[in-house]
């Protein structure tokens, strides 16, 4: 069972992607970033595996369905898909409960303050109060500079292009300071290599 | 407008300087917390009020004091008369550490509501993505 959730400004922003994919699975829209708050997601794509009892067996990870972005991300899609098949077909769990807890990143107070600022900004935006919303989106990004669901995910609401120069400048400044844009789980079967 | 973890509630508030006061009745009706000698109480749970009596005044309870007492983040916009009360980091962290996948219910493009829990009994690959 696949469930996809678009952390997008509106259903209309997600619609072309969903309609092109013609999914047979639930394809949901989360403009308020409820899922990001519940699971402490700070970027997309973020993938989790949840078992038949509703328990997390693989925590937040970066995973792509193919290698389109491999040069950018250094992630090997095939390796993750193999592990997924082993779990789905063979019930092979990638981690023990203790390993999962050790790999989970729990939100800090500042992360949750940023989400409250985002929540207020998003609500104000829906009321047509763009200028007021802007203050809170900016504040949210300052509180959690590593949270790109906020910094990049609010760009359309702020009249900025999330693929444009403002994003490229944000990414350059972030990565030049030695900080990763994607934070994949360590891969026990072998290390992913940027550019690999 | 007070938004309680995503749920907007229309409340009457008194703004004085940079402080927002909610009546004791409003706090009980909107948030479910009752003012008692022990502090703020809901069901069997009571939390002491942070900073003691300065949080309670003639116009009720100070919203920032409520947030601090409950350890919940507060985003405030006095000019817009709007506030967002978020979820405490320790609460989110503790929920994740149980390894129970937090349940959610969201709409699809057709306006149909789907929850995670309705797929209990199946393995789920949960994928968050975006068009940006």
Interface residues (C-beta under 8 A of the other chain):
Chain A: X1 X2 X3 X4 X5 X6 X7 X8 X11 X13 X14 X15 X16 X17 X18 X19 X26 X27 X28 X29 X30 X32 X34 X35 X36 X37 X38 X39 X40 X41 X44 X45 X46 X47 X48 X49 X50 X51 X52 X53 X54 X55 X56 X59 X84 X87 X88 X97 X100 X101 X104 X106 X107 X108 X109 X111 X112 X113 X115 X116 X117 X119 X120 X121 X123 X124 X129 X132 X135 X136 X139 X149 X152 X153 X155 X156 X162 X163
Chain B: X1 X3 X5 X6 X8 X72 X73 X74 X75 X76 X77 X79 X80 X82 X83 X84 X85 X86 X87 X88 X89 X92 X93 X95 X96 X97 X99 X100 X101 X102 X103 X104 X106 X107 X108 X109 X114 X116 X117 X119 X120 X121 X122 X123 X124 X125 X126 X127 X128 X129 X130 X131 X132
